[in-house]
Amino acid sequence: MTTTLPTPPAPAPGPAPVAAPSSTRRPRGDIGRRDRNWIVSLVVLAVAEIAYFSFSVSGFFGGGSGLLALTEQFVDIGTIALGLAVVVLAGEIDLSVGTMSSFSGIFMAVLWQSDHLDIWIAVVVALVASSLIGLANGLIITLFKVDSLLVTLAMQFILGSVATALSGASPPYGFPTSFVRIAGTGTIGPVPYQLIVFAVLAVGIGLFVSRSRTGRAVTLIGYNRPAARWSGIRVDRTVVGAFMVSAFMAAVSGILVSGYYNAARDDLGDSLLLPAVTIVVLGGVDIFGGRGRIGGVIVATFVLGYLTEGLLLRGDSSLTATMVTGILLIACLILKFQIDRRNGDDPFAVLRARLARVGRSHGRADL
Amino acid sequence: MVGLVGPGPDTTATTTATTTEDPGDGRDARQPRGSRYVASHVTKAFNGAEVLHDVSIVLEPGSVHSLLGENGAGKSTLFKIMSGLYEPDAGELVLGDERLHGLTPRSALQQGIYLVPQEPTLMAHLSAAENLYVGALPRHGRTRLVDWKRIGRESVSYFTRVGLDIDIETPARNLSIAQQQLLECARALVHNCQVILFDEPTSPLTPHEVDVLFELVDGLRSDGLALGFISHRLDEVISISDQVTVLRDGRFVMNAPRGGYTRDELVTAMIGRPIGVRTRVRRSSDVTDRREILRVEDLAAPPTFTDISFTLRKHEVTGLAGLVGSGRTEIAEAIFGLRKADRGKVVLDGVPLTHRTPRECIDAGLIYLPEDRARNGIFGEVDIGRNVTAGIIPHLPRRWHLIRTDRETLLAAGATARTAVHMQALGSSINTLSGGNQQRAMISRWLLAEPKVAIFDEPTRGVDVGAKDDIYDIVADLATSGLACLVISSDLEELTLICDRVLVIYEGRIVGEVEGDDVTTARLGQLVVEGAM
């Protein structure tokens, strides 16, 4: 095989000469196929589940509008999962998303009630404040090289306490109608506003991950962090950005929760974390970063959401639903590890490589 | 050479062929040493692409059997199958009289089969001694607690035997790649293996370290072990092997015992065509534009390196020679902004790079091909296309802030065509490429950044003869097209072949600069080892 290296490098990064036609095809390789198969399985699962509950639980299907109405119960969790997925794709984890959601809802409500801010201005302020907390998360993790699991775990407790303290003995309730309609229980025809908000956010995050420069950097960092540094990707900056996205999405979810209950809730934070993590893993996002698609996370939102709602409507307690969610999370992790192993990559080797990465990074100056 | 079986000479038990040493977890019923290990009619495909087709190999006890072949010929895959990392699609493995079914890395180890991998896989945070005993920690007879005293005592002797002169408490992350490789060999001894497979152990090693390793291999051979060996260095293979098997494109080509082949026959069998003897690449001297393009002034980060000053000129290939650990790589990393320097200046084409980060360097026209490709270069699971464009993410064509993937694909296709990456499709993951082709893909990544200066850190490590020549040609072509190239290499012959000028680093300082016809292996070798003429 001879090398063909013509003349100086081309002057501009315009379209370079096209190679053999075969190489311009863009099948995503075996991994792409695996991800697609996973998502297709999820869709099948969702359909089967909806069919099952529609026949066995009265009021579940409700002529189609029941199904749509049920989405109000879980798109807030899906919103959290979308943001969390970005952090997980970057190879980190954010456990503060649950109480971040509570915090933003309470903070908004308090600004509106005690400080007499317009409700929409309060929403914007809460979103900005939460994003800044995400910024703090990211800065602590990247500047001091502390494990994101621990930092965000601590932040979860901090935010939970702050939310409870802010809400006081009687949390604010009774928001203006315009707010309750759009962020809460309003509908356009049979379609809840919340579902529309979720759809917009889902498309946004999807495009962010697959088509934006930062999103590309996020996935490459998740696949191989040292290689990302060597390629000139600003790793720390990107990771901080991922934590801000995650915090922002959690904050949006808190607004949605407040709107839905027409009251600020400081007691929901912890119960949002587990389903959000489960959705991300169920959606096919590699818990070690890199691989995964937002499409999977969106489908997984509905799979887990309808499963939970089906169980609750059938008369099972919320404890059962939580337990099922936990079992599902473990089952997903095991299944994914098995699939990866059969395909030749050993997840434990990945784990070891990550540990080695952490170890070796100590020896190098960081950016 | 001392006997290589069992623990060190300071232990009480005199080891015999069937060892009495219990590694501590009940696996004491070991087979006697010296079974022959046969892989017959092995076939393996990844995602439909056949990488091995009906290949057989016999490892006899007390002999070294080498596998030769170009990158992607299937050598590593065969060894990985023989050590349980991959499952063969067809064919069988027979150790002694026993057929091995569903071999896993763990059961392979229990059978006494050890693979010394191409890239060492040590636990970075654990000490050298702990790494040595991972999976076989010796324990006290009754309490079953880990016998740290014995570990401390014996690991020293294992290390001595493989030629490792280190403190046993050193964390693995502080060991050089060469040292990690030797530690892997020591691990095979600890596990008391009867079959040891070496997957290119010598490519990151210095000549001295290779000598140490070969002495070790000799000893293992006389102890009756069955040894498999992969190397790209023909001379090494010829000197150490009792048997040579050549693979090409996943198929068996030839097998011959020592003396039953000539060097030329091996080369022809490997690449399917005769190869010419490399002569030194001389670029035409009528190039007048030898403008200085990179100036490094007094770069220092004691104690790793100090007083580093040099310039790189257009159209010129400059070598950076030095032993592993002399600071070569660290200097290059500091120039590229991956490592902080305490002082010093880097000026690229008249523009000082003060707060250097890789991004700033790349945008200014300085690129760096890392030594450890698997760790710092490629995104293994990612498709070739996105691997190639990873260096220019901020400059990818966009519309409404979204990357235009169609244009991106064209860019990647053009870049890979220029370095002749041999691949099925841009969309397949880069892991499906052989080492040489991965290196080409890395070079195409950097061509997209339109570099003025290119740093190559061990560009041909883990790359076979044929692909090596191609990489030399790429370096030469880049220089001809006006780049200044800096090539870091342990392979002195390589430096004499491609460099116009070589800087020699010794203990963190530039101790010499040789130019033109003075660039010879003898001259470089002396400088590298002794730091002076």
Interface residues (C-beta under 8 A of the other chain):
Chain A: M1 T2 T3 T4 L5 P6 T7 P8 P9 A10 P11 P13 P15 A16 P17 V18 A19 A20 S22 S23 T24 R25 R26 P27 R28 G29 D30 I31 G32 L207 R211 S212 R213 R216 A217 T219 L220 Y223 N224 P226 A227 A228 R229 W230 S231 G232 I233 R234 G290 R291 G344 D345 A349 R352 L355 A356 R357 V358 G359 R360 H362 G363 R364 A365 L367
Chain B: F46 N47 Y86 T121 L122 M123 A124 H125 P171 A172 R173 N174 E333 G337 L338 R339 K340 T357 P358 R359 C361 I362 D363 Y368 P370 R375 N376 G377 I378 F379 G380 E381 V382 D383 G385 R386 A390 G391 I392 I393 P394 H395 L396 P397 R398 H401 L402 I403 T405 R407 T409 L410 L411 A413 G414 A415 T416 A417 R418 T419 A420 H422 M423 Q424 A425 L426 G427 S428 S429 T432 R445 L447 L448 E450 P451 G466 D470 D473 I474 D477 L478 S481 G482
